[in-house]
Amino acid sequence: MDNLLRWYAVYTRSRFEKKSAFLLNEQGIEAYVPLRRVLRQWSDRRKLVLEPVIRSYVFVKTNNVLYEKVLGIEGVVRYIYFGGKPASIPDHQIETLKTMVGTDLEIECTPDCLKPGMHVIVTEGPLAGMEGELVQFRGKQKVAVRIQAIQQVIMVTLSPLILQPVQNTTPAIAL
């Protein structure tokens, strides 16, 4: 990190993206959270809400002088590091992200680390904790659970956002 203002990504507490960005901007530090409109269903109503495209991340334009100040903001946990130093993000990539979010196109961010054939665990929702294998079926990513005793595979389509790779590579049987 040097004295030039550059974009960096900071990791935030869960669901603190908007609040942390607001507090950073209040302190005079340029912060950006890409948001998208999503229709949410509750038992009594439906509502369009703004939610982060990339969960738990805020982009900040900062330098080494403001480094500690950013970490002191409520909700900010740490900088994202690559190669032992905070990972700098080129201005043009932030501008591209802003342009993409500014359109009416449906945007979804998926983890780059997920590949078909990997063993994954569901992190959210009614299937949280379930393990399975990520497969590609009819062009969609699905999680398959193999029940070897009856030689059947059950598949469900899930958002890659709620999947994490499992280090253990033995086939998962969950259910």
Secondary structure, 3 states (H helix, E strand, C coil): CCCCCEEEEEEECCCCHHHHHHHHHHCCCEEECCEEEEEEECCCCEEEEEEECCCCEEEEEECCCCHHHHHCCCCEEEECEECCEECEECHHHHHHHHHHHHCCCCCCCCCCCCCCCCEEEECCCCCCCCEEEEEEECCEEEEEEEEHHHCEEEEEECCHHHEEECCCCCCCCCC
